[in-house]
Amino acid sequence: MPVGSYVLLWLLCLVGGGAEGGSRRPEVLLVIACPPQPRQAQAECFTLLDSVREQNRQMEQAGSVPGEYVLKVHVMHELFNYWTVLDALPHLGGQTRLLSARTEWIIWCQYNTQVASLRGLLEELRHQNPAELAFYGHALYDTEATIVHHFAHYTDPQWFPYPMLRAGVIFTGVLLQRLVELVAPNTRHNNSQRASEFSIDASHELARFIFDNLSREPQPGAALSGKVILKSATYICPSAGSGKSREVATGATNPCAMHAAPEEPSGWMPSTLGPRKERCPTTGSHIYFAIKTCAKFHKERIPIVERTWAADARHRRYYSDVADVSIPTISTGIANVQTGHCAKTMAILQLSLKDIGEQTDIRWLMLVDDDTLAHSIKIFVLMIHPFHPAHSILSCGYSVPRLSELLGRHDHTELKYLGQRYGYRLHSPDGFNYHTGGAGILLSLPLVRLVLEHCSCPSPSAPDDMILGYCMQALGVAAVPVAGMHQARPQDYARELLQLQPALSFHKFWNTEPERVYRQWLCASSGGNRSVPGQLGAYKKPIGVGPGEPARLYLTDGESGVYPGLESSGKHLDL
């Protein structure tokens, strides 16, 4: 990992009684997991810190801290893999000032977690048993077995609870200490029971790791009584307003002591903490849509694109294994394969840059599939996978220009890599993040040029999205996640998550009713095609990759090459 990616992590403040008083009082550690970028996320981390610190100060002054707890607050500036939670635990285990024998509770917050009532939280904890192997949160449930959760408990997925991380999670000190031991490097337990090498949904993977690896004294006659399963905490809520019904029903004065806050796509903006830059207004005319297709789908899928989001995609090109002047499509010179598409993707990037040429109005390139529906103005983004026999769509837009708003807050002159973040082998030093192709991938043009200079494919059918992510890691380019982009279908995600965050994209389409999904989650269609693929000017003669222009995508600057196994498309998750 690049040296610049290692960011210092520090104990930001210690609030509570003095050393003498604190030594006799139990401790609560509140962790704020703060991503390294962008500015808005960093600002929200410190807003949360200030709020917690002020609430604690007021309780200390009044001498009314529930449980007489000493509160420690740690702002943890994430390394590349800390978003998984499990991979951040070795850091906490090495911080003896943070985690000690007196630490009874750990409150884990994300930058967009809101602590509405610190007093309410501590009051709840005062009545719980800190010696128990337990963790608490707002419980989410799957409605069916889903790929984003590695098809866990596929025979009966609805019973298994997992926490809504954005709403906050609370661990007993003994549980977290056990977790630290299990994931510590250089131990016989290290990663021995991880369900997968892929990191997709940190909350479910955390709950499953605990379920698979920890146990307590079983209770006679109680099913799964020896397993450690998330305890639903009614005072931890999916949103600020969701606790009102509990307040009415129970008379609780602090119905939501902690809750999630929406993450607007426009909040994931400037990627540096340098001087604030002026926003650069972006419209659909600033985005080049490179659409992957193949001959067998020309008649089946391209007409759908043309009737929907193509209306607002002025700059769009269809890249196929054959040239078809009736559409038209551009031949990549790469034979179609069933999975991976690495060589094809590299060829598309090459050809797209040639097509763009010197036209300075184009700032972004979006890689999409021929069954990806994207509205560049009203942001109707409907995602499907190109190589599954029955497909889905979908994502929605609002009258607000969401995608344009998103990109308008990023500096297109910098190296930008945006999408839905996954991870591969993040427990290992050679692991990396990548954006899954099913949700769509956004690249700034300077980054496209850098990729073409330094990256190439280990095999034509290697997984293109993973190889791109591996290359980005080597180049020191962060995979910045965009809220609302989804690799799977709406039913593959907990409803609370979809209600909290406006959707930008969905992917896949089997076992669902696309029209119903569209009406429920999306907006009306844009009303037909208002442009033809050729608005860059006169449509150019189909371009092919010449003999001297091979499509490659692995490191070519003396590095060791692609991570073992990535040359096999069997590792690909874009199903």
N, C-alpha and C positions, 0 to 999 in steps of 0.2 A: 504494500500500500504506500502511496506517495507520502513523503515526510510531512508535507503540508497538511495532510489529512489528520494528523495527530494533534488534537486540540487539548490544552490543559483542562483538567477537571479539578475542581476545588470545592472546599467547604466554604460556602458563601457566608453563612452567618450562624451563630449559636445564640439562641434567644432563650431566656429562662433565668433560673436562679444562678448564683455564683457557684464557684467550684465546690465549695464546702457543702452548700445546700443541695447542689445538683447531685453530689455523690450519694445522697441519701434518698434521692427521688428517682422514680422510674422515668425512662426516656421514650420519646416518640420521635422517630426520624421521618421527616417529610422530604421526599425526593421529587424534584422537578426535572423530568427528562426533556432537555432542550436541544432541538436539532441545530446543527451548525449553520444552517441557512434556512430561510432568508431573514431579512431584517424584521419583518412583521412577527415571525415566530419568536425571535430573540426578544423583541419588545414585550410580547405577551408573557414570556417566562418571567421577566423582571416585574411586570405588573402583578403577576400572581405572587411572586416573592414579597413585594411590598405589601400586598393585601394581607398575606398570612402573618407577616412580621407585625403589622399594625394591630391586627386582631389579637395576637398574642401579647403585645405590649399593653393593650387595654385590660386584658384579663390579669396580667401580672400586677399592674398598678392597683387594680381593684382587689387583688388577693383572692381571685375566684377562678383559678385554673382547675378545671375538673380533673380529679385523680392526682392532683399535684404533679402533673407531668412536666418534665423538662423537654422543651421542643428544640430539635435540631432541624435546620433546613439546608438541604444540599442541592444546588443547581448543577446538574450533571450535563455538561456539554458533550453531546453524543459523538462517538466515533462512528465509523461507517456501519457498524453492525449493532449499535446499541438499541435501535428501534425494536428489536425482537424481545427485549426485556431479559430473556435468559442469557444473552451474550453480554449484557451489562453487569451481571451479578459478580463475575470475578473482580471487577473494579471495586464494588462495594465491599467484597470480602477482604480486600487489601487495605481498606481504610479503617484502621482501628479506632480513629477518633469518631467515626460515624457509627459503626456497628460494634456494639460491645455487649457484655453480659447483661447490662441494665436496659438494653433496648428491647422494650416490650412490643412495640408496634412500628411498622413501616407503612407510611401512606405514600403510595406511588401515583404521581400525577404526571400528565403530559402538559405541554405548554398551553393547550386549549382546555384544560380542566379548570373548573371554577370551584374554589372553596368558599361557598356562601356563608358557612358558619363553622369556624374552627371550634368554637365552644360546643356546638352541636356534635361535631365529630368526636371530640374528646369525651364528651358526656356518654356517647354511645359506647366508646371503647372501654370506659370505666366499668361498664356492666358486662363486659365479655371476658373470657378466660385467656390471658396471654400465654399460658403454658400449653395451649392446645395447638396441634398442627392444623392451622386453618387459614383461609383467606376469604375476603369479603368483597362484594362488588355488585353492580347491577347485572343480573344474570340475563344472558342472551341464549337463544335456542335455535337450532336449525329446524327447518320444516321438512327437509329431506337430506339424504346424503349428498354431499357436494364436493366437487374437485378442489375448491379453495380450502377445504378442511381435510384434504387427502382422503376423502370418503371414510372418515372415521365413524365407527359405530354404524356402519352402513345398514345393518339389519334393523336398527332402531335408533336413528340419530336424534330424535326429538327429546330424549330424556336428559342429554348431557348439557349442563350449564357451563358457560364460559363468560368471562367478564367483559364489559364494555370498557376498554382501556381508557378511552377518552374521558369517561366519567370518573376515573380514579379507581384504584384497587388498594385494599388494605391487607397486609400480611402480618401474622404474628411473628415476633422475633425468632422463635424457635423454627418456624417453617422456613423463613428466609435463610437462616443459617444452614439448614439442611440443603436447601437449594444451592447455596453457594458452594457447599462441599461437593455436591453432585456435578456441578458444571466447572469446577476448578480445573485448570490445566494440569497435565501431568499426574492425573490420578486414575485409578483403574475404573472409576465411575464415569470419567469424562465422556459425555455424549453417547454413552453406550445404549441408551434407550430413547434416542430421538426418533420420532416416527418417520422423518424424512430429511433428506439433505436440503430440501427446499424450504424457504421461509416465505409464507404468503400472508397469513393472518396471525400476527403475534399473540393476540388474545386467546385464540383457540389453541394455538400451539403451546402456550404457557399452561393452560388448564389441562391439556392432555399430558404434558410432560409430568406435571404434578400427579395426575391420576395414575400414570404408568409407573412412576418411580418411588412414590412415597406411600406409606401406609401407617395406620395407627392401630391401637388395640381394637379388634372387632367386637361389636356388641352381639351377643347371642340372639339369633332370630331376625336380625336386621340385614336386609340385602345390601351389599356393598358397604357395610358398616366399617370395614377396615380401610376403605379407600378415602383419600382426601379429595373432596369435591367442593367446588365453589359454594359458599353460603350467600344466599341472596340478601342484600342489605337494602331495606326500603329507604334508608336515608341517603343512598347513593342513587342518583337519578339520571336518566338518559338526556334530559334537558331541564331547563330552569322551571318550565311550566308544568312538567309532568308530576310534580309532587303536590299539586293543588288538590287532586282528588283524594290523596292520602290525608291531607290536612283536614279536609271536610269530613272524611270517614272516621278519622281517629282523634281529631282535635290536636294533632301534633303542632307545636309552635315552630319547629324547624323541619319541615317535611323533606327538604332537600339540603342536607348539610354540604353535599358535594355533588356536582353535576357536570355534564359535558356541555361544551359550547360549540356552535357550528364553526366549521372551517371553510370559509368562502374560498373558492379557487383563486380569487383575486388577492387573497391573503398570502399565497405562496409566491411572493414576488421577488423584490431585489435580492440577489444572491450574495451580496457582500454587506459588510458592516461599514463600508466606506461612506463618502459623502452621498447624500441622497440625490438621486438623479431624477430629472423630470420624466414623467410618463411619456411614452411614445405611442400616440394613438394608433391602433391596429385595426384593420378591416379585413374582410375576406380576400381582398385583392393583394394583400401582403403575404398570403399563405399559398404555397405550392403544394398541391395534393398529389402525391405519387401513389397510384392505386395499383396494387398487385392483382393480376388476374391470370387466367390461362384459357386456352382455346375452348375447353369443354364448358366453361362458364360464361362465355361471351354473350350468349343469347339469354341465359338464365338470370344473370345477376346485373350486368351492366345496364339494362333497361331500368331496373329498379333504382340504381344510383342516379340515372339521368332524370327520373321522375321525382326524385326527392331532393337530397342535399346538393346535388350537382348544380341546381339552380343558382346557388350563391357561391359556388366554387369556381371563380373565374379562371384560375390557373389550375387545371387538372390534366393529368395524363394517365392513360391506361397502359401499364407495362405487362406484357404477356410473353409466352413462349413463341408466339407467332404474330406476325404483322397482319392486321385485318383493316383494310382501308375503309370498310363500311362503317367502322365505329368512330374514329380509327384507334388502333392499338399500336404500340411500339414494341418491336421484338427486342428482348434482352439478349438473345443468342444463347440462352440457357435453357436446357431441356427441363420440363416440369418434373418435380418430384413430389411425393405425397406428404412429406414432412420436412421441417428444417428450413429450407429455402435460403440458406446463407448466401450462396453464390448469386442467386437471383436478386436478393436484397442489395448486395454490393453493386451489382450491375445497374440496378435501379438508381442508386445514389449517383453513380457515375453518369448515367444518361440524363438524370434530372439536372445535374449541374451544367451539362452541355446545353440542355434545353433552356435553362434560365439565362445562361450567358452573362451579359453585362447589365441586365435589367435590374436597376437598383430598387425598384419598388417591391421586389420579393425579398422577404426577410426570413421566412420560416419554411421548412419542409416538413410535411406531415406524412408519415408512412401509414397507409391504410390498406385494408384488403378490399377485394371487389364486393364483399358483402358487409362492408362497413358503411353505415349511413352517417354522414356528418354534415351539419349545417353550419357553415362558416360564419353566418351573421346571427341567426337566432339560436345557434348551437343546438340544432337537432342532431344528436350524434347517436346513431344506432349501430351497434357493433355486432358483427357476426364473424364466424370463422370460415375461411374459404374452402376448407377441405373436410367438412363434415356433411353427411348426406341430408341432414335436416338442420336448418339454421335459424338463428335468431337475429335480433336486431336490437337495437334500441338504446336510446337514451334520449334524454330530453333536453329540451331547450325551453327557454322562456323568452319572452319578448326582449329581454335584455341580451345584448350581444356578448354572451358568456365567454366563448372561446377567444373572441377578439379582445375582450376585457382582460382575460388571463394573459394573453401574450403581450398586450399593451403595457403591462407592468413588469415585463422582463426586458432586459437589454439585449436586443437581438444581435448586437455587435460582439457579445461575449459568447463563451462556449456554454450553450444551454442544452440540457438533455432532460425532457419532461415526459411524464407518463405515469402509469401505475406501477409502483415499485414492488418487485419480488427480490428474493435473495437466494444465493446458492452457496452452501457450505460456509455460512457466516460465522460458525464457531471456530473456523480455521483461519490462520493468517492469510491463506491464499483464496479465501472466499471473496465474493463480490455481489453487488446489487445489480439489478437490471430491470428495465421496463418491459413488461409483458406486451407482446405484439398485438394480442387480441383487443386491448383497450385503445390502441393507437399510440404512436410514438411521435413526439415533436422534437425537432432538431433545429437549432439556429444554423444558418448557412456557414459561418466560420467553422462550426463543429463538423458539418458534413465534409468540408474540405480537409480538415485534420484527420478524420476517419479514413478518407480515401488515401491519404499520404502514409498512414502508419498501420493500417489494419488489413487483414485478409482472412480468408476462410480455410480451416483445416480440411474441410470436405464440402462438396456442393450441398449436401443435405444436413449439414450441421445446423443446430437451432439458431436462427438468425438473431432473435431478440437476446438470447443469452450470450452469444459471441459479441454482439454489440456492447452489452454490459461489461463483459470481460475486458474488452478493448478500452471502454471508458474508464474503468478502474485503473488500467495501466497508464492511461493518459492523464490521470488526475482529475477527471471530470465527474462531478457528483451526479447521481441519479436522483433528481428532485421529484418527489411524488406530487401528483396533482389530485386534490380531493375531487371525488365524484366520478372518476374514471374507473370502470369495472371490467374485469376480464371475463366475468360470468354473467348469468342471468339474474333478474331481480330476486327470484326465489332462492338464489344461492347466498343471499345476504339477509341478516336479521333486519326486520322491519324498522326497528329503532334507528339503525344506522342510515337507512334510506330516508327516513323522515327527517333526520337531523341535517342531512347534507344533500342539497340539490344534485341530481345525477347529471353527469356529462356523457356517460357512455355505458352500455351494457354489451355483452357478447354471448353468443350461442343462442340456440333457439329450439332445441328439441324438448319434447314434453312440456310445451307451453303454447299459449294462444297469442301469437304476436300482435294481432289487432287489439285484443283486450289489454295486453301489456302496454301497447302504445297509448291507448286511451287513458290508462291508469297513471303511467309514469311520464308520458311524453305529451307533446303538443301536436296540434294539427300540422299536416304536411305543408310545405312551402308553396304548394299550388302549381307545380309544374315547372318545366325547365325554361329558363329564360336566357340560357347561353349555350354555346356548343363548345366542345373541347378543342380550343384553338385560339382562345382570346389573347394569347401572348402575341398575336399577329397571325400572319398566314401560317397555317399548320405546316410544320416541317416534315420533310420526307422521313419516314420511319428510320430511326437510328438503330444500329446494332453494335454490339461490342466487337471490335476488330480483333484480329489475331494477336496484336501486340497489347491488348488491353484485357488481361485476364481478371476475372472477378475473384478477389481474395479477401479474407477477413481474419487474419491473426497477426500478432505482432511481428514486424519485419525489421526492427531496429536493433537486433542482437539479443532480444529477450529470449526466454526459454520456450516461448510458443504457448499454445492454448493449454488450459488446464486439462490433465488427462481425463478422458471420458467425454469431453465436450465435442469431440469429432463425431460422436454418435448421436443421431437424432433421437435415440431412445430416451435421452435426458430431457427432452423438450416437454414443457408443460402446456404449451398453447394448443390444447386439444380441441 
